[in-house]
Amino acid sequence: MTDTDDFPPYLASCVLDDTERRLYLLVFLLMETDVATLVKLSRRIGRDLKRAWRPEGVVQILNRLAEHRLVRFRDPRDPVFCQAPPLDAQRGLFAHAAVPVFFAVIDEALRGGYFTALSTRCLWFRTASQCVPYSLVQQALLLGDVARCEKLVERRGRGRNPDGWHRYVSPLVTQIIAAPQEVAPEVFFYLFPDIAEHLVSAGAPAAPFTAILEAQMSRQKKFSDVEFLAVCAWLAWTGSGDALLKFRMRIRGLLHQTAVDACLFLLKGEFELADKAFGKVLGKTGTTYVSSRRGSYADAERFFCEIDPCGNFFCLALLASLRARVSPSRTRRLCDKLASQPHGACYANRMGVDFMRLQVLAEGGILSGVSKASACVAPLGTFVQSLETLFLEDAQVHADIRPASVSLLQTASDGGYGFIAASLVPCVLRLCPADAAATALCEAARRQHPVAPLWDRSHILAPWERALDEIERILPTPAKRDASVAATDHLLKWIVGIQAVNPKNLLVCKLEARLLKRMKSGKWSSGLQLRLDKLVYGDYDDKLDDCDKEVKDAIRVCGSSLSYGIRCVPGDAEVLLPALAGNPRVYACVYEGASREEEVGPVSIVKGEVSIEVKTAANGDTVVHVPWLADSASKTLQLVRERGDRFVFYKRSALQTRLADVVFRHGKGGRLVVPAASASRFQALLPSLAREVGVKGDFDTDAVDARSVDGGIQFLLRGRFANGALHLELLNRPVDDLPLFVAPGVGMRKTLVRHGEEMVAVCRNLDAERLALDDFLAACPSLSEWSTAPARWEIEPLASILAALDECHALAERIPLEWPENDGLDVVRPRPGSPFSLTGESGSDFWLEIGGDLALDDGQVLAFGDLLAAVGNRAEGFVRLSETRFLRLTKKLAAELELLSKTGEVSAAGLKVPPCALPLLESMASEPGGLDFPALVRTRIDEFRAALKRRFAPPPSLTCELRPYQREGFAWLAKLSTCGLGACLADDMGLGKTVQVLALLAHRGDRGPSLVVAPTSVSRNWQDEAARFAPALNVVLLADAEDRVARVREAGPFDVVVCSYGLLLFEEELLVGREWNVVVLDEAQAVKNRLAKRARVVKRLRCAMRVISTSTPVENNLGELWSLFDFLNPGLLGTHGQFERRFCNSDGSVSA
């Protein structure tokens, strides 16, 4: 042992003897302890602590230490806590010579195992092999030895005593926040997850710590997952979008990139994308692979137990999930985990926040039976309470929350917490609408922090609106399925084992999954049986659709042992069957005793439910009544096989209970009244209610006693898709008001049907049904080759499916086609008569803009621009309008529309047609049954025809006599100019191309100034030729003008501006900025390269007509000709790619 001089000055300044100081050193190493532990350890240390061998001696010393505020101690029965000294004093204490001896004694006391360690009061944690005091971690951190700390503290050790870590680290983090320069940057970064949590909790200024963090990030090459998530969360809380972008450029791992993307999406207000990205990081189904500085885990539940190291990131994930409202189950799971850690160490408790209320409100619920909550002291708690006010009436908001929200907004804005400040602005505006100071504060916060708020307005709804929202939300939404699975390479096939106890009491005994793969032949493989545990853990998520994911979630809930199948125990069927209902890839194996039937499928699994009652009151209000109790506890389930491929199960489901709960909470006496003005909204829910629960009331006939009814003929078709094939079934509903559907022409003549409490005898006319079936088959001949059973067909591929549906569509008025899964293919046709309603407008450069719509026979309207955009994606005469909707056109009309779409520019507004398309429009308009073009288009076509017949004489102002071929060339140029078309004058050199163009310019001189672009070497020749042969033209060289801007702007009729190609690039904006009469390109081979800048510039020039003069329109390849004509008549030769594919070969030769 050493003398008292070995202690640091901090302790030497206290009036203590050597024994008291040594006992304090022991308490410092234990961090927290009790009298019994100090007596036990003092006896093991030896005579230097003899005064502490008895409890009364220890108590006396502790009282002395408490007087100097070195420990917290009141009563011998209470624990003893060491008051954390300054960091430099702690380093001095760890340097004392007695420390190794004391650590050895403490280690010996903790070495006996977990239960022995419990008898020693000390702040310790468990590793895989021993119990370790946290003071060893403290020593390593103060010495800057992060590697030793990482070796000591394993995540699994901290996970077994999470409360111990936070009790240890909180005082240290508080000291580091007060003086961050006292620790090494590596230590600061190692503890940053905890530092960031304390900063957010306290609302301390963020800028200094962000600077330290960014400096360390620039030096650090590798990041653990926990450290990385903490950094992402901190930059998101502070609204540092630019820093996140820079951070993303340095990282490579997919997990890390997704974490940054999640935070960026959140700051931009793209909440659904943010929720999806957060879900990928945390594990959308609960499984995640997040390693940390303390180890790694792939087990979902164990990982979620370790939520505390990156709680700020989980909190952001929860807020994004609440805002997106995509996965309520994941939202609730995150909310539960943030608030359910053991030992009081959960994130919600540490941060002083309650997420449960916000979760209920954001999901559209109400806080029944909960009093108004007063304002929280913790900043994050106040933040969440402020968000709650966006969903609460004024009477439900505590008065303290208003000033607390304003104060927090000021603190967050000044402190640099951009995300919090931006999200608080709508809350403060909602709470203080008339407060000028609060409004000014909000405006300043918006300017300072340009971050998207979580909610930008209040969402206060009336009780009946909340009720309908909740009903709409809890009703399952049938998943959309693509009718054509051509783009799918894998399919999941579910095989349900069913034990046949009796025909009306089937038992689900097992469930298996097979993964089918599309082979090169286009057929599907027999399938690979999957391990369900791997499926649950997410190994096959990329191969699951929404229906499969529902089954996956149900398997997880069952909790049975998983391998290559799940052997169901009582209760599993209640979870699995609702998830399998509506899935198009379910197959059944029915067992009778020990024998097994052949695999049947695909089968339909349907659930049957009791019905809710709907009535219309005298004042027009809709009254919804639930006849069952909200607290019904029935768990029974009955599975019935209605026919070979149809199974129906009946149970008192959770959905029924939840519907009852909604109506009882929002209504009175089990009745919910929806105002007449909003009845349409409830009407929109009726199809889902009828499908999932059943509806009765005003929509059914009055109940009567048993009766006999003569059945009639009312056919309907039911279709669904399975494995790329369309399954069609023709059914007859003999009586309108009975839910009886039978195959036509087969079965018993008399059928007894139970309709509610009533028994009805239906007498069918089988002969009439057979005749009606024959008429149907005659009207739909394409079905004959796909028959699998009487009145049942399985059709593939897509072309045959569309042909069959087109035939069925013609019978739609008599035989409707239903898709029980609320998804299928729809084939429509143009409305008979004059379905096209087109409009025309005149655009620039003689272009025509054709818009309008096409009326369809189902009452809907299709925009003309959308039709032209879709017409190229067609099979035969079927134009795909969407994934599940096709338009039937004649082949001739479809081909014309496709050609028309290629001649112009298609947009949502319609078709923009260049003048060069007039010949095509003229041919289409002249054909019988062609498109009914609007008046403007017909006028333009008439003008085109008249221009072709008109004769043009050279202008009298010419001083020369044109030769015959020159007169013909001038007339040709004049005709094209009248039609708004461009002209390529390609006479050989010396044949007078310049004179012909000058004649055209003189002919059109009164319509405005013209522009001639020519090489510098011939520019002055244009001025000389014009003075000699066309003196009416005022030709000026732009290069000689003193004020070019004035010369161009003041140019008027009969003025011709001559510009070189070089000067064109220099004065691009000046020349492009005005309208010209005629633009002439002399020696136009100068723009033969479509990628050259001069080619792009000349195409920007605005004019009524364009002319090129060249003796060599093609020098090297046909692509040069396309570039010239793209200037003259854009679209005439199609796109460059289309032109090359049609006319150019790879070796440079020309295609015929």
ZANUGU-517575 format. One record per residue (C-alpha): residue in three letters; z, x, y. Coordinates in pm, whole numbers, plus 50000, padded with zeros to 5 digits. Each point is the difference from the previous one (the first is absolute). Last residue first. Example, Ala and Ser with C-alpha at 12.3 -4.5 7.8 and 13.67 -1.06 7.14 Angstrom:
SER507145136749894;ALA500664986349656;
//
This chain:
ALA400864653949822;SER502755025650024;VAL499355029850225;SER500605035849896;GLY502955020550126;ASP501185011349655;SER502844974449997;ASN497574971650059;CYS499784979850321;PHE498784964350052;ARG502544974949871;ARG503115021449951;GLU499315018950321;PHE499534968250203;GLN503154983649856;GLY502045030850086;HIS498615001850352;THR500794963550057;GLY497224974650007;LEU496455008450115;LEU499904973550272;GLY503745002650064;PRO499745016050342;ASN496524995950148;LEU498955029550216;PHE502965023549961;ASP500464993349627;PHE496225003049988;LEU500135036250108;SER502865008849762;TRP498234982849709;LEU496865020450066;GLU502045032049986;GLY501494989349664;LEU496424999149869;ASN499945037849974;ASN498695031350174;GLU497794992050299;VAL499824962150023;PRO499354983150336;THR497605028350089;SER497754990350292;THR502874985350193;SER500644973150259;ILE503054978049953;VAL500494966350164;ARG503144978750047;MET500174966150165;ALA502594979450189;CYS502365029350060;ARG503475013949938;LEU500175037049902;ARG502545005949720;LYS497315008049745;VAL498845028450226;VAL503465015849975;ARG500264999849620;ALA496635016949959;ARG500945025750269;LYS503195007849805;ALA498165008649681;LEU500944981049682;ARG496854978649993;ASN497815031150019;LYS496584987850124;VAL501194998750361;ALA497735027750137;GLN497174985449792;ALA499784975750291;GLU497495021650188;ASP500384974650281;LEU502874975249963;VAL499434969550219;VAL502744975950111;VAL498734967750156;ASN501824976550243;TRP503275019150025;GLU503624987750022;ARG502635023950138;GLY502875021449869;VAL498065017749727;LEU498235021350258;LEU503165010050188;GLU502085004149683;GLU497455023649843;GLU499325021850304;PHE500325033549818;LEU498524986949675;LEU497034984950182;LEU499605031950203;GLY499145018849682;TYR497584973249882;SER498185001350336;CYS500064970650242;VAL497254980250171;VAL501144969950205;VAL497324973250051;ASP500324975850293;PHE497704969549992;PRO502994977050057;GLY503255017350105;ALA501815033349983;GLU503055000250229;ARG502515007849723;VAL497915028049849;ARG499195017550330;ALA503554994950131;VAL501525016849698;ARG497415027650002;ASP500695010150361;GLU497745029350086;ALA497284987749764;ASP497725027249859;ALA501324997949641;LEU499654962250006;LEU496275003050051;VAL498694970050189;VAL497074976649920;ASN499294971250239;LEU497484978849813;ALA497254981650188;PRO498005032650003;ALA499184995949631;PHE497105023549911;ARG500355031050224;ALA503584997150128;ALA501114989549650;GLU498275029649838;ASP501635024550245;GLN503514986349952;TRP499634999149624;ASN498665036050006;ARG503195010550180;SER502034991249688;VAL497615017849763;SER501765033749962;THR503484985050043;PRO499564979349684;ALA499824962750066;VAL502344970650054;VAL498354972650205;LEU502244973250155;SER498854967250151;PRO501064980950310;GLY499934962250017;ARG498004969649896;ASP497245004350261;GLY498695031049822;ARG499204982149673;HIS496195004150023;ALA500405032850191;LEU502225013549722;LEU497514988049737;ALA497105016850179;LEU502085031850029;VAL500544998549622;GLN496254997549940;VAL499345028750243;THR502565022249826;LYS498484993849655;GLY496665012350119;LEU498105011649690;GLY500765037150056;MET502535004049719;ASP499584974849720;ASP501204964750049;ALA503604992249890;LEU501164972450235;CYS503204986349837;ALA500954966550147;GLY503304981250045;LEU500254962349967;GLY501134974750257;CYS497214975949910;THR498395003650345;SER500335037949971;LEU498234998949666;LYS497104981250150;ALA499775024050295;LEU499935030749773;TRP497214984849790;ALA498034991650313;PHE500405036150123;GLY498815013849667;GLU496974977049997;ARG499145010650354;GLN500415036349891;TYR497724994449700;PRO497414985150231;ARG500215027850264;LEU502064992450304;GLU498285000350340;CYS502015018750258;THR501774991450326;LEU502594977149836;SER501394974750247;PRO497994972249835;PRO502414999349701;PRO498205002549666;ALA499144966249846;PHE502214983049738;ARG498894973949747;ARG502594976349848;LYS499914990449631;LEU502845022849884;ALA502054990350303;ALA499654963049913;ARG501395005549648;PHE502945019950134;GLU500674974150269;ASP500054973149730;ILE502475020949798;ARG502195004350309;THR499944962650056;ARG500934993949635;VAL502905024050036;LEU501184983050320;ALA499704965549840;PRO502235007849704;PHE498565010249662;ASP499814974649716;LEU499645024149710;GLY497044993949776;GLY499264968149805;PRO496275003550055;GLU499125035150118;SER499145005650368;ALA503585008650102;MET500285027649740;SER496685015850102;GLU500924999050369;LEU503445014149937;LEU498415029149811;PRO497485006250278;LEU502854998250257;ALA502035027149826;CYS498655027450225;PRO501634982850295;PRO503415009849864;VAL502274973749835;LYS503754997850059;LEU501394978149724;GLY503224980250014;ALA503345001950181;ALA501745015949701;SER497445027750011;VAL496585007349855;GLU497645023950179;GLY496334993949941;THR497155002649749;LYS502185004049692;SER501724966350044;LEU496614982750020;LEU498935015449669;GLU503194987449837;LEU499534965550151;GLU496424998449873;ALA501035010849648;ALA502804974049988;LEU497634972750120;LYS497445008149730;LYS502615003249722;THR501404965850087;LEU503605002150110;ARG503314994449820;LEU503005013150195;PHE502835016849813;ARG503814999850042;THR502665018049795;GLU499895036150124;SER498434988950325;LEU496634987750129;ARG498045013049702;VAL496424987150028;PHE498644983649685;GLY496204997849984;GLU499575028849754;ALA503215019350034;ARG500845005950362;ASN501485026150227;GLY497145003350251;VAL500644964550119;ALA503565007950107;ALA499405014150348;LEU497294974150066;LEU502354971749905;ASP502845014150209;GLY497695001750303;PHE498864964149945;ALA503624988049992;LEU500824978549699;VAL501224964350050;GLN502114979449762;GLY499364964349892;ASP499555007449630;ASP496214997350033;LEU499845029750231;ALA498915000350366;LEU498465032950110;ASP500925015050333;GLY498805011250340;GLY498815032750145;ILE496695016550088;GLU500005027150267;LEU496475009550099;TRP499065034050140;PHE497495001750288;ASP501575032950118;SER503314982450080;GLY501034967849832;SER498564965050004;GLU502114974149824;GLY499334978349697;THR501964973949808;LEU499734989049639;SER501294969249819;PHE498785004149642;PRO500854972549749;SER497024977950079;GLY499874974449719;PRO502305006549705;ARG503065021750076;PRO499525035649885;ARG501495006549656;VAL503435008949866;VAL501245018449692;ASP503775004849971;LEU501535024649758;GLY503654998849900;ASP503564999850121;ASN502694973750030;GLU501165007849645;PRO499174964449900;TRP496435004950123;GLU498464965650021;LEU496334990349991;PRO499284964250103;ILE497724978149788;ARG498374971650193;GLU499615015450345;ALA499845034949851;LEU496984992849782;ALA497665023950186;HIS502815025349997;CYS500064999549621;GLU496435012749993;ASP500885027350250;LEU503115008349798;ALA497845006049693;ALA497585022450190;LEU502875018950159;ILE501655006849665;SER496695010749849;ALA499485025550279;LEU503635011549973;PRO499885008349630;GLU501484980049821;ILE500894964649900;GLU502674985249771;TRP499434962849942;ARG502054969749893;ALA498884963749967;PRO499925002049619;ALA500835036049907;THR498675034850082;SER496884989950198;TRP498275028250191;GLU496364993649901;SER500094963250101;LEU501515005650343;SER496655008450163;PRO498814964349944;CYS502364984950261;ALA498534965650082;ALA499214993349632;LEU503525011449906;PHE501514975250247;ASP497844971549873;ASP501085007949641;LEU503664999650107;ALA499524966050166;LEU498524986849674;ARG502965013949804;GLU502514984350243;ALA498274966349971;ASP500285001749623;LEU503685010350019;ASN501044970250211;ARG503735007450039;CYS502854974949979;VAL503015014450187;ALA503424986749907;VAL502585007350269;MET503705006649951;GLU502085001450317;GLU503015021950072;GLY497855027250154;HIS496514993649866;ARG500255001549625;VAL496554996949850;LEU498934981249686;THR496385006249911;LYS497624975249839;ARG496495011049906;MET501325032049843;GLY498435033950063;VAL496535011550097;GLY497354986450237;PRO501165017950310;ALA502835025749962;VAL503134984050140;PHE501995001050325;LEU502894975750050;PRO502065003250315;LEU499724962650061;ASP499064984150331;ASP496245003549963;VAL499734988049645;PRO497545014549750;ARG500215035650135;ASN497245017649811;LEU499895037549958;LEU497275026450006;GLU501265035549946;LEU498505031350149;HIS501205035449923;LEU498175025250218;ALA499935034749850;GLY501085032250172;ASN503015005449776;ALA501344965250078;PHE498804977250277;ARG500934963750049;GLY498174967250021;ARG500924963749970;LEU497274973850019;LEU500624963550071;PHE498684968349846;GLN501064964950091;ILE498974975449734;GLY502034968749944;GLY503054991149801;ASP501114964349951;VAL503704997450083;SER502874984349806;ARG503384997250175;ALA503575011149970;ASP502074987850291;VAL499155008050356;ALA500535029650230;ASP498174997150328;THR496825020450025;ASP500205036550098;PHE499495018950330;ASP502794983450194;GLY502575014249762;LYS499485028049753;VAL499565037350028;GLY500085027149734;VAL501815033149999;GLU497505028849990;ARG496644982650027;ALA501094970150203;LEU502095021350232;SER497125024350046;PRO497564971950077;LEU502594982650225;LEU500695029650225;ALA497144992350239;GLN501294964450029;PHE503275014550128;ARG498125016150286;SER498054968250065;ALA503254980750041;SER500805019150317;ALA499504971550250;ALA501544975949750;PRO503275019050006;VAL501185014249661;VAL503154983349868;LEU501805017649713;ARG502004979149755;GLY502705012849766;GLY502714981450186;LYS499025015050332;GLY497415027050053;HIS499925037250068;ARG502645011249750;PHE499324973149738;VAL496215004650024;VAL500195037749967;ASP502544998949715;ALA497884974849811;LEU497005022550034;ARG502115029449881;THR501214981349694;GLN496514988849911;LEU498735035550037;ALA502855013149784;SER498494979949721;ARG501144970349803;LYS497655006549716;TYR496794988449845;PHE497435022249834;VAL496364991749936;PHE497725019449767;ARG496224996349998;ASP497575018949778;GLY500214980449675;ARG501204967550149;GLU503124986150168;ARG502235027149858;VAL503474992350131;LEU502725023650129;GLN503374985250092;LEU502475018250223;THR503684993550063;LYS501835018050280;SER501584969950167;ALA502425009750278;SER499074973750262;ASP501575009450333;ALA497274985050219;LEU500164966849822;TRP496864982049894;PRO498204971550181;VAL498625021250282;HIS498834977850284;VAL497385007850264;VAL499644974350277;THR496835002450212;ASP500264984450344;GLY497394973450092;ASN502374976150178;ALA500114977149697;ALA500945028849770;THR497575017949769;LYS501415009149661;VAL500025031649785;GLU502015003849681;ILE500345032949815;SER498705002949646;VAL501325013649674;GLU498385032149879;GLY497405011049751;LYS499135036549965;VAL496625011849886;ILE499065028449768;SER496265000549945;VAL498685019649706;PRO497475028149982;GLY500264998849727;VAL501224995149650;GLU500955029249775;GLU499744989249639;GLU503034983349854;ARG502985018849866;SER501914991249683;ALA503725006749959;GLY501114965350112;GLU497254985650213;TYR499115026650256;VAL497684993750295;CYS498265029750158;ALA498984991850358;TYR497725016350253;VAL500535001950376;ARG497275014650221;PRO499474973050263;ASN503595000950130;GLY500774965150132;ALA503404998049837;LEU500995034249863;ALA502685005150267;PRO501414965049946;LEU500055007249622;LEU501815033550023;VAL503204990450182;GLU501004968449812;ALA498675016449685;ASP502545028150033;GLY502974976249988;PRO500685002949628;VAL498775034349883;CYS496395011550010;ARG498795030249810;ILE498175020050263;GLY497075021249896;TYR498865035849960;SER503465011250109;LEU502424981050217;SER503574989949920;SER500764966850164;GLY500854998250369;CYS498064968150062;VAL499765007450371;ARG497765030149943;ILE497664979449786;ALA499784973750275;ASP499005026150257;LYS497225011949769;VAL498834964349946;GLU499754995150377;LYS498195033350027;ASP497434988049750;CYS499194969650213;ASP499645021450314;ASP497565023749832;LEU501025029749792;LYS497935031449929;ASP501345021350285;ASP503554991049899;TYR499605015349653;ASP502735026550004;GLY502244978150216;TYR503405002249828;VAL499484965149854;LEU496755010749831;LYS501685030949861;ASP502774978449852;LEU497374975849869;ARG498355026449782;LEU496374989649989;GLN497764989649712;LEU496515013750057;GLY497214974550006;SER497214986549783;SER497525015250242;TRP498094978550245;LYS496244997450012;GLY497795014850270;SER498245023249756;LYS501655029550172;MET503414986049905;ARG502304979350222;LYS503605007749917;LEU502614975649871;LEU503725007350041;ARG502134980349755;ALA503374984350074;GLU502544985249760;LEU502474971250020;LYS502354986949733;CYS501874969549864;VAL499004970950223;LEU501254969049818;LEU498014968249954;ASN501684966249987;LYS497474972050016;PRO497895009949699;ASN503075011149801;VAL501805033549967;ALA496675016950077;GLN500895035750099;ILE497835012550287;GLY498985036250054;VAL498395005050338;ILE497205025450039;TRP499225011250356;LYS496675016950073;LEU499715024250288;LEU496545008050126;HIS498415033250088;ASP496685010950152;THR499764972650260;ALA496894999450223;ALA498134976249771;VAL502964976649994;SER498094971250154;ALA502044969650081;ASP502415020050207;ARG503494986649971;LYS502244988250276;ALA503604995849897;PRO501484965250005;THR502664997550272;PRO503414991549859;LEU501904974250207;ILE503055017450144;ARG498255008550325;GLU498484966150070;ILE503364983049937;GLU501705024850232;ASP497494995150276;LEU500214962249956;ALA503795001050035;ARG499905023850295;GLU497604976650177;TRP502324970449924;PRO502925019150150;ALA498095008350321;LEU498885035950034;ILE501115029550212;HIS497665029349947;SER500465020150320;ARG497345024650115;ASP498735035549943;TRP501745005449665;LEU500335035249861;PRO498965015050331;ALA496845021750026;VAL500705033550168;PRO498945010450349;HIS503505013250091;GLN500345008650370;ARG497764972250129;ARG501584973849777;ALA503505012350085;ALA499274997150372;GLU498754964449956;CYS503104991149800;LEU502345014750263;ALA498204980350271;THR500504968249798;ALA503705007949952;ALA500435005450374;ALA498154967750082;ASP502164979149765;ALA498314966149957;PRO498765004449642;CYS503175017749881;LEU500284993749624;ARG496244996949927;LEU499095028750230;VAL502775020749842;CYS498744992749649;PRO496345006550091;VAL501035034450142;LEU502285009549709;SER497115009849770;ALA498635024750255;ALA503445015550058;ILE500765003749629;PHE496645016149931;GLY500235022950302;TYR503455014549934;GLY499815025350286;GLY503574998550127;ASP499054983550331;SER498094971949828;ALA502564996249724;THR502954999250242;GLN498344975350239;LEU498914977849710;LEU503525002449854;SER501534988250328;VAL497614970650022;SER500734990549640;ALA503785002750048;PRO499814978850316;ARG498264972049806;ILE501905004049671;ASP503404992450152;ALA499134963250059;HIS499544993649628;VAL496614985249910;GLN499934967849796;ALA499944976950302;ASP496985018550138;GLU498024991949686;LEU499455028349757;PHE496865017549866;LEU499385025750276;THR503795003350024;GLU500035017449662;LEU498205030150150;SER502935004550239;GLN502394999149705;VAL497995027649833;PHE500195022150310;THR503694992550053;GLY500695011849645;LEU497905031150062;PRO501985007550315;ALA503434995949832;VAL502454977850193;CYS498584967849863;ALA499694969050219;SER501724968649876;ALA498484980349713;LYS499644962650045;SER501424981549700;VAL498294998349662;GLY499944967249803;SER496224998949985;LEU498245030250142;ILE496434986949993;GLY496975011449806;GLY496575011150118;GLU499845033549820;ALA500895017750325;LEU503154979050032;VAL501335007049650;GLN499235037150024;LEU501515002350349;ARG503264985149871;MET500145023449699;PHE499345031850196;ASP503575005450116;VAL500545032050198;GLY502915023150069;MET498075031949923;ARG502435012349735;ASN500424965049859;ALA496264993849977;TYR499385034249845;CYS502434994249717;ALA503025023049965;GLY502604972849945;HIS500875014449660;PRO496794986849839;GLN496624994050167;SER499054963450045;ALA498724994950355;LEU496865021350010;LYS499304990849639;ASP500224962750064;CYS497665001450299;LEU497515021049807;ARG500014975349713;ARG499754970450234;THR496965014950172;ARG498425009249666;SER500374964049885;PRO498684986650329;SER496745019349950;VAL497434994450276;ARG502224989350287;ALA498525027550223;ARG502935000050244;LEU502754999949739;SER498195026649798;ALA499605022150306;LEU503694995750083;LEU500975008649641;ALA497805031049995;LEU501525011050331;CYS503464996549848;PHE498915019349692;PHE498885028550227;ASN503335000050184;GLY501844999149666;CYS498505032949886;PRO503005016849834;ASP501714966149931;ILE497464983849766;GLU501275019449700;CYS500894968149810;PHE496364990550057;PHE499005031049811;ARG502274992149711;GLU498474965449974;ALA496425012550010;ASP500305029349762;ALA497685028150103;TYR502705023150127;SER500075033150180;GLY502515027350092;ARG502335006750295;ARG497445011050259;SER498224968249920;SER497394985849765;VAL498594965350046;TYR498034984549716;THR500194962750038;THR500384969449783;GLY501254968650171;THR496794980249966;LYS498365012250319;GLY501565034249962;LEU501735014150305;VAL496935018950117;LYS497444974449886;GLY502034971450145;PHE500285018050333;ALA496205002350003;LYS499584962949921;ASP502564990350262;ALA498275021650259;LEU496614985149915;GLU501474965150039;PHE501745010450321;GLU497085014050194;GLY502065000950322;LYS498935035050100;LEU503535014149957;LEU500254985149652;PHE496585012749898;LEU501055034950110;CYS503244998149801;ALA498204989149683;ASP497325026350051;VAL502665027150017;ALA501524988249672;THR496554997649839;GLN499245035850094;HIS503335011549853;LEU499454981949671;LEU496435012849975;GLY501065036250050;ARG497985021350243;ILE501875003150326;ARG499135018250321;MET497664974350158;ARG502574972749939;PHE502555017050223;LYS497555001050288;LEU499424962649960;LEU503744993749975;ALA500605020050317;ASP497434978750182;GLY501664967949880;SER503445009950124;GLY501504965150031;THR503575013349978;TRP500794978949694;ALA496655010749847;LEU500605037250061;TRP503444996649844;ALA498654980849698;CYS497345026149934;VAL502585028150027;ALA502394982249762;LEU497184993549754;PHE499125037150002;GLU503605011549955;VAL500424976349706;ASP496705010849844;SER500755037050031;PHE497955018250258;LYS498055032449968;LYS498525022750267;GLN502764999150261;ARG499245018950320;SER498234972150192;MET502484975149856;GLN502895020550144;ALA498584997950352;GLU499194963049955;LEU503604992849893;ILE501605019250285;ALA497774981450249;THR500744966549835;PHE503705008350026;PRO499835005550373;ALA497854968450056;ALA502074974849805;PRO502804991150239;ALA502914985349797;GLY499774963949881;ALA503075004249781;SER498564985749678;VAL496565014650068;LEU501545034250059;HIS502314997149698;GLU497094991349770;ALA497925028350145;ILE502805024949933;ASP500354987949640;PRO496325004249921;PHE500035031950216;LEU502555018249788;TYR497515024649854;PHE498155002150332;PHE503185009350191;VAL500945024749726;GLU496605016950028;PRO500335001050380;ALA503275019849959;VAL503154983550129;GLU501915002250333;GLN496864992450204;PRO500284963449904;ALA503234996050202;ALA501094963750032;ILE497554988549731;ILE501235028149773;GLN503634989150047;THR499224963949912;VAL497955011849701;LEU502975019649867;PRO502404970950045;SER497584976049818;VAL499065023949717;TYR503134998149787;ARG500724962850014;HIS496264994249956;TRP499825021949692;GLY503124985249844;ASP498674964750026;PRO497005009149789;ASN502145011149703;ARG497704999549697;GLY496885003350217;ARG501325031450163;GLY500125016449664;ARG496614986549902;ARG498585012950325;GLU501235034749924;VAL502265017750245;LEU500855035649897;LYS496505014149961;GLU498814983550318;CYS503015014450182;ARG499255034749867;ALA496434997250129;VAL501224986950336;ASP502045031550070;GLY500444996450377;LEU503585013449984;LEU501304966850129;LEU497954982249734;ALA501295021249713;GLN503644995550107;GLN499604962550039;VAL498474997349653;LEU502985019149857;SER502274976950202;TYR498444970749813;PRO502175008349700;VAL498125002249666;CYS500574980049680;GLN498255013949694;SER497044999749760;ALA497284976350123;THR501375000550351;ARG502924979350125;PHE501204998150356;TRP503155009750182;LEU502174990150297;CYS503405007249847;ARG502934981049848;THR500515015949659;SER500874973749738;LEU496374988250006;ALA498935035049904;THR501774996149664;PHE498044967949940;TYR496695016750085;GLY500485032149810;GLY502715026549968;ARG498285022950249;LEU501284983050315;ALA503415017350008;GLU498465033449899;ASP497414996850277;ILE502744993250255;VAL501935030849888;ALA496885021750013;PHE499104986350342;PHE503495009350126;VAL499685035549870;PRO496525003850153;VAL501304986250334;ALA503025023050030;ALA498035027950171;HIS499044977850293;ALA496244998550067;PHE499864962349927;LEU502554994950277;GLY497915020150245;ARG496894979649922;GLN502044968750057;ALA501095013250341;ASP496325005150094;LEU499304964049897;PRO502824985550207;PRO502904985649797;ALA499614968949782;GLN503324981549978;CYS501095003149639;PHE500964967249839;VAL503204993449805;PRO500254968749788;ASP502894975650046;ARG503164998249786;PRO501715028150189;ASP499424980750326;ARG498205008050321;PHE497535028649954;ARG496765008750179;VAL499635037750007;LEU499615027750259;ARG501214978750286;HIS502715025850094;GLU502724974249929;ALA498144991249680;LEU500385035849879;ARG503784998550051;ASN500164966649819;LEU497985015149719;ILE502475028549969;GLN502994976449968;VAL498164978149751;VAL499135030249787;GLY503655011049997;GLU501124965049905;PRO497544999849714;ARG501335032249844;TRP498015031249928;ALA498805000950361;ARG502705024150120;LYS498895023849724;LEU496485002650148;ASP499745038049999;ARG501984999149674;GLY497104988549786;ILE496604982950016;ARG500694978149696;ARG503174985650157;SER498094992950319;LEU497294981749799;LYS502434975249848;VAL501944994450324;LEU496774995050197;THR498694975349740;ALA503214979750015;VAL499984998850381;ASP496464986150026;THR496465013250052;GLU497004999350232;MET497985030150110;LEU501205019849693;LEU498985032850164;PHE501604990450331;VAL503154987649823;LEU500305034449836;LEU499515017650333;TYR502664977350150;LEU502365010749722;ARG499245036150091;ARG500724993450367;GLU503304983149922;THR501035028449771;ASP499175026350265;ASP501984983750277;LEU498514976850256;VAL499944999550380;CYS496254992550035;SER497865026050180;ALA499405018049671;LEU498194969649868;TYR497125000350252;PRO500275038050020;PRO498805002249637;PHE502515009249726;ASP500125035949880;ASP502635008550264;THR502534979449804;ASP500395026849734;THR497925005049692;MET500564989749637;
//
